[in-house]
Amino acid sequence: MPTLVSQPATLCFSSAIDDIVFSTQSEDGVLILDLTCGGNRVNILEETMYPSLDSRIVISDLSSLVEPYAREHLQVSLECSFTDGNGSVAISPVTVLYAMADVDTTASAFTQNHFLSILSGEKLTAMGRAERIHAYGVNKVTVRADVRLANGTFNVLSAELNATDHDGSVYHFDVSPSNVSTLLELTTQKLLAYTVEAGTRKQDFRVVEDQVPPAPSLLFINSFGFEEFLHCVGTHKKESKYDRKQVRVLGRLKNYRITEDRQFTANTGWLNEAMADWADDLFRSESVFLWVNGVVGREVVLSDSKSEITNEDNNMPAFEFTYTYAQRIHNVLYSGRVSRIFDNTFDRTFN
């Protein structure tokens, strides 16, 4: 009778899945490895296996096998069995959450103590900005806010916030300052800061005054496969380059193909230490979109970025990066807006 020696934890991240080890006294046996993705069962591996000299069957590097499916579905279930001439044995089903990060702890401990983000500190935000958080296994969070009353005194308000949506066991919450203000029914009060809590999970936000509207606001898919926002308040520049193909026709020079490459250079503005560490998640993201007037805009591709942090006491990091439209046509018009004197590299107060 084969035996199960070891298996991954019943909840793990796709970036760190431990080996599956069976022991057998038979000369060979059949191993079956299946995934359940979005309700569909997918056979990943079904082969005859031969034990090593110590009578063991070891299935290693499971992360590379599971990661493509976890990336697409964000949450999958892993099952594995081994059958030889004396019987069969199977692992306990393993829930795998997509993650491309080394969290230096177990998935169970991380999901119980953190929201699904690499941000581990206070995030600066402002009215009008979009903010999202994501939690495993809880569909409700508590929001505690510091507010200033009209008479200049301060108060602390709290309310429960329900999830807006979910992917499997991961729930999504809109924690934008405007949504928090609506939740707490703020009228003359001013929102100064708020904390989102779910058990031991905690995320702090500090509300600042935007001197200029963010340019750009970017929605990106983080290391856990979920949406986050980075709002840039530094200098924003636009540059268009043109590749012209020319030919002479009947003695006259003509452009027969003009290809525009519109590139933007953005700066995050000054970041605190926690946000500086977290901003790298934008630079490593494969899916980045403009966030325009509260909706998802065009997909963009980051072509260059510089993120540098030092341990100097006066270090105030601000990262600069270049991006361009993912689409072929770069002559992009934004309809449905009030006409402006200057383009969006200028503050709207210049109009």
Phi, psi and omega per residue, in radians:
M1 nan 2.114 3.114
P2 -1.172 2.726 3.122
T3 -2.267 2.680 3.072
L4 -1.593 2.103 -3.122
V5 -1.540 -0.818 3.129
S6 -2.769 2.736 3.139
Q7 -2.617 2.918 3.076
P8 -1.156 2.819 3.030
A9 -1.060 2.714 -3.079
T10 -1.199 -0.262 2.990
L11 -2.318 2.153 -3.138
C12 -2.606 2.880 3.071
F13 -1.620 2.634 -3.117
S14 -1.125 -0.352 3.138
S15 -1.362 -0.240 -3.072
A16 -2.608 1.545 3.105
I17 -2.017 2.086 -3.111
D18 -1.186 2.822 -3.128
D19 -1.178 2.683 2.966
I20 -1.794 2.250 -3.083
V21 -2.243 2.164 3.021
F22 -1.962 2.711 3.044
S23 -2.116 2.395 -3.125
T24 -2.556 2.597 3.055
Q25 -1.750 -0.029 3.114
S26 -1.453 2.880 3.137
E27 -1.295 -0.470 3.141
D28 -2.823 3.040 3.105
G29 -2.957 2.982 -3.096
V30 -1.835 2.203 3.088
L31 -1.863 2.324 3.118
I32 -2.152 2.224 3.126
L33 -2.144 2.072 -3.093
D34 -2.144 2.649 2.992
L35 -2.144 2.493 2.974
T36 -1.881 2.029 -3.052
C37 -2.165 1.988 3.112
G38 1.007 0.594 3.134
G39 1.550 -0.133 3.138
N40 -1.827 2.406 -3.141
R41 -1.626 2.251 -3.110
V42 -2.147 2.201 3.094
N43 -1.480 2.074 -3.112
I44 -1.608 -0.657 -3.044
L45 -2.644 2.332 3.017
E46 -2.599 1.756 -3.031
E47 -2.530 2.732 2.987
T48 -1.382 2.222 -3.089
M49 -2.008 2.557 3.128
Y50 -2.060 2.258 -3.053
P51 -1.200 2.710 3.050
S52 -1.327 -3.093 -3.099
L53 -1.089 -0.433 3.115
D54 -1.624 0.316 3.052
S55 1.164 0.530 -3.098
R56 -2.061 2.589 2.995
I57 -1.960 2.074 -3.086
V58 -2.059 2.154 3.052
I59 -1.836 1.871 -3.065
S60 -1.974 3.037 -3.137
D61 0.931 0.761 3.123
L62 -1.152 -0.451 -3.122
S63 -1.027 -0.738 -3.121
S64 -1.190 -0.488 3.106
L65 -1.343 -0.686 -3.002
V66 -1.561 -0.514 -2.996
E67 -0.946 -0.761 3.135
P68 -1.042 -0.641 3.131
Y69 -1.314 -0.693 3.102
A70 -1.133 -0.655 3.118
R71 -1.062 -0.713 -3.105
E72 -1.323 -0.712 -3.020
H73 -1.838 -0.185 3.110
L74 1.229 -0.536 3.105
Q75 -2.524 2.172 3.137
V76 -2.330 2.840 3.096
S77 -1.996 2.275 -3.091
L78 -1.871 2.286 3.074
E79 -2.300 2.556 -3.119
C80 -2.624 2.390 3.098
S81 -2.377 2.701 3.089
F82 -2.315 2.278 -3.090
T83 -2.223 2.199 3.022
D84 -2.121 -2.935 -3.078
G85 -1.196 -0.168 -3.090
N86 -1.890 -0.049 3.138
G87 2.586 -2.859 -3.067
S88 -2.464 2.629 3.088
V89 -2.512 2.603 -3.097
A90 -2.403 2.709 3.078
I91 -1.397 2.834 2.946
S92 -1.252 2.447 -3.119
P93 -0.957 2.438 -3.102
V94 -1.991 2.195 3.027
T95 -1.546 2.161 -3.107
V96 -1.968 2.127 3.050
L97 -1.728 2.428 3.125
Y98 -1.153 2.329 3.056
A99 -2.815 2.373 3.033
M100 -2.082 0.973 -3.130
A101 -2.618 2.549 3.029
D102 -1.651 1.816 -3.016
V103 -1.556 -0.049 3.040
D104 1.064 0.475 3.030
T105 -2.808 3.130 3.115
T106 -1.325 2.730 3.102
A107 -1.077 -0.655 3.133
S108 -1.093 -0.797 3.140
A109 -1.169 -0.685 -3.112
F110 -1.164 -0.824 -3.082
T111 -1.189 -0.447 3.099
Q112 -1.365 -0.376 -3.039
N113 -2.065 -0.080 -3.102
H114 -2.429 2.609 2.857
F115 -1.306 2.857 -3.031
L116 -1.433 1.317 3.133
S117 -2.746 2.685 3.070
I118 -1.492 -0.053 3.103
L119 -1.185 2.201 -3.113
S120 -2.293 1.033 3.138
G121 3.035 -3.008 -3.076
E122 -1.209 2.439 3.071
K123 -1.955 2.312 3.073
L124 -1.462 2.369 3.129
T125 -2.511 -3.116 -3.127
A126 -2.732 2.794 3.103
M127 -1.043 2.407 -3.115
G128 1.654 -0.251 3.114
R129 -1.527 2.598 3.077
A130 -1.608 2.437 3.096
E131 -2.461 2.437 3.110
R132 -2.340 2.576 2.948
I133 -2.327 2.805 -3.045
H134 -2.420 2.361 -3.066
A135 -2.323 2.484 3.105
Y136 -1.558 2.178 2.967
G137 1.460 0.058 3.098
V138 -2.301 2.361 -3.117
N139 -1.874 0.229 -3.125
K140 -2.633 2.409 3.093
V141 -2.215 2.853 3.078
T142 -1.877 2.311 3.107
V143 -1.928 2.137 3.077
R144 -2.022 2.206 -3.008
A145 -2.209 2.478 2.971
D146 -1.644 2.177 -3.114
V147 -2.251 2.663 3.047
R148 -1.878 2.214 -3.116
L149 -1.385 2.929 -3.105
A150 -1.086 -0.490 -3.130
N151 -1.511 0.101 3.086
G152 1.625 -0.128 3.103
T153 -1.461 2.967 -3.064
F154 -2.078 2.696 -3.133
N155 -2.598 2.797 3.062
V156 -2.053 2.185 3.139
L157 -2.067 2.683 3.111
S158 -2.531 2.683 3.107
A159 -2.824 2.784 3.095
E160 -1.634 2.452 -3.122
L161 -2.077 2.212 3.119
N162 -1.501 2.679 3.107
A163 -1.150 2.566 3.092
T164 -1.532 -0.428 -3.084
D165 -2.930 3.083 3.084
H166 -2.696 2.699 2.977
D167 -2.106 1.766 -3.049
G168 1.090 -2.102 -3.125
S169 -1.673 0.130 3.116
V170 -1.792 2.193 -3.073
Y171 -1.905 2.525 -3.053
H172 -1.940 2.441 -3.084
F173 -2.273 2.355 3.037
D174 -1.563 1.845 -3.106
V175 -1.975 0.550 3.066
S176 -1.103 2.569 3.131
P177 -0.947 -0.668 3.134
S178 -1.154 -0.648 3.125
N179 -1.240 -0.650 3.080
V180 -1.132 -0.716 3.114
S181 -1.077 -0.722 3.102
T182 -1.157 -0.739 3.136
L183 -1.042 -0.725 -3.089
L184 -1.543 0.017 3.105
E185 0.984 0.819 3.109
L186 -1.351 2.339 3.101
T187 -2.117 -1.313 3.110
T188 -1.574 -0.186 -3.137
Q189 -1.333 2.671 3.117
K190 -1.941 2.216 -3.138
L191 -1.341 2.121 -3.098
L192 -1.802 -0.730 -3.117
A193 -2.837 2.761 3.068
Y194 -2.699 2.700 -3.137
T195 -2.168 2.321 3.089
V196 -1.820 2.201 -3.061
E197 -2.257 2.503 2.999
A198 -2.577 1.737 -3.016
G199 1.142 -2.177 3.098
T200 -1.585 -0.017 3.051
R201 -1.296 2.470 -3.083
K202 -2.677 2.326 3.046
Q203 -2.379 2.167 -3.132
D204 -1.695 2.474 3.043
F205 -2.234 2.396 3.017
R206 -2.035 2.225 -3.057
V207 -1.604 2.092 3.135
V208 -1.966 2.992 3.101
E209 -1.631 2.142 3.056
D210 -1.265 2.115 3.067
Q211 -1.324 -0.590 3.041
V212 -2.391 2.684 3.086
P213 -1.093 2.528 3.114
P214 -1.011 2.437 3.103
A215 -2.593 1.799 -0.026
P216 -1.686 3.014 2.852
S217 -1.768 2.257 -3.058
L218 -2.095 2.338 2.982
L219 -1.758 2.230 3.130
F220 -2.363 2.749 3.098
I221 -1.576 2.105 -3.022
N222 -1.437 -3.034 -3.049
S223 -1.168 -0.183 3.105
F224 -1.871 0.077 3.068
G225 1.565 0.244 -3.067
F226 -2.125 2.860 -3.014
E227 -1.354 2.365 2.950
E228 -2.414 2.922 -3.084
F229 -2.189 2.449 2.950
L230 -2.172 2.169 -3.098
H231 -1.900 2.033 -3.060
C232 -1.596 2.301 -3.124
V233 -2.128 0.164 3.069
G234 -1.540 -2.909 -3.119
T235 -1.145 2.387 3.133
H236 -2.143 2.157 -3.080
K237 -2.164 2.619 3.103
K238 -2.198 2.382 3.103
E239 -2.437 2.273 3.098
S240 -1.939 2.234 3.066
K241 -1.960 2.501 -3.066
Y242 -2.163 2.263 3.047
D243 -1.822 1.940 -3.049
R244 -1.864 2.242 3.024
K245 -1.796 2.245 -3.034
Q246 -2.173 2.717 3.109
V247 -2.672 2.641 3.046
R248 -1.698 2.215 3.111
V249 -2.132 2.057 -3.097
L250 0.931 0.699 3.074
G251 1.436 0.006 -3.117
R252 -1.981 2.355 -3.122
L253 -1.412 2.275 -3.138
K254 -2.336 2.577 2.934
N255 -1.504 2.134 3.136
Y256 -1.859 -0.226 3.043
R257 -2.647 2.166 3.095
I258 -2.135 2.038 -3.136
T259 -1.908 2.133 -3.135
E260 -1.689 2.326 3.040
D261 -2.090 1.772 -3.097
R262 -1.639 2.081 -3.119
Q263 -2.048 2.461 3.140
F264 -2.062 2.466 3.026
T265 -2.036 2.142 -3.087
A266 -2.095 2.746 3.094
N267 -2.302 2.318 -3.067
T268 -1.154 -0.401 -2.917
G269 1.419 3.020 -3.074
W270 -1.130 2.361 -3.120
L271 -2.092 2.617 2.983
N272 -1.345 3.048 -3.025
E273 -1.079 -0.752 -3.114
A274 -1.121 -0.769 -3.126
M275 -1.221 -0.528 3.106
A276 -1.135 -0.734 3.071
D277 -1.148 -0.673 -3.084
W278 -1.269 -0.536 -3.063
A279 -1.056 -0.446 3.102
D280 -1.056 -0.388 3.124
D281 -1.148 -0.511 3.018
L282 -1.159 -0.768 -3.047
F283 -1.205 -0.449 3.121
R284 -1.659 -0.026 -3.104
S285 -1.314 2.463 3.106
E286 -1.638 -0.128 -3.127
S287 -2.308 1.907 -3.111
V288 -2.303 2.373 -3.111
F289 -2.340 2.620 2.969
L290 -1.235 2.534 3.051
W291 -1.977 1.895 -2.972
V292 -2.157 2.109 3.088
N293 0.921 0.676 3.060
G294 1.418 0.180 3.116
V295 -2.348 2.819 3.126
V296 -1.248 2.216 3.126
G297 -1.716 -2.613 -3.067
R298 -1.292 2.599 3.064
E299 -1.267 2.454 3.106
V300 -2.214 2.826 3.139
V301 -2.182 2.201 3.079
L302 -1.401 2.174 -3.098
S303 -1.795 -0.341 -3.131
D304 -2.766 2.546 3.106
S305 -2.701 2.661 3.083
K306 -2.347 1.990 3.113
S307 -2.206 1.977 -3.067
E308 -2.327 2.219 3.125
I309 -2.202 2.384 3.078
T310 -2.072 2.966 3.129
N311 -1.694 0.285 3.111
E312 -1.222 2.548 -3.080
D313 -1.079 -0.566 -3.098
N314 -1.710 0.298 -3.124
N315 -1.176 2.182 3.069
M316 -2.250 1.548 -3.014
P317 -1.209 2.464 2.997
A318 -2.510 2.171 -2.996
F319 -1.790 2.455 3.101
E320 -1.974 2.463 3.135
F321 -2.614 2.788 -3.133
T322 -2.023 2.423 3.097
Y323 -2.480 2.819 3.124
T324 -2.489 2.867 3.108
Y325 -1.164 2.459 3.078
A326 -1.288 -0.515 -3.099
Q327 -1.265 2.829 -3.093
R328 -1.267 -0.736 -3.120
I329 -1.452 2.105 -3.112
H330 -1.815 0.024 3.058
N331 -1.458 1.415 -2.974
V332 -1.766 2.219 3.061
L333 -1.929 2.397 3.090
Y334 -1.801 1.784 -3.099
S335 -1.469 2.891 3.075
G336 1.377 0.275 3.123
R337 -2.025 2.727 3.037
V338 -1.203 2.380 -3.122
S339 -1.065 2.462 -3.110
R340 -2.113 2.626 3.069
I341 -1.237 -0.776 -3.115
F342 -1.943 2.766 3.111
D343 -1.379 -3.085 -2.987
N344 -1.378 0.169 2.944
T345 -1.424 -0.116 3.122
F346 -1.898 2.639 3.016
D347 -1.114 2.504 -3.129
R348 -1.152 -0.289 3.120
T349 -1.218 -0.200 3.104
F350 -1.335 -0.211 -3.110
N351 -1.375 nan nan
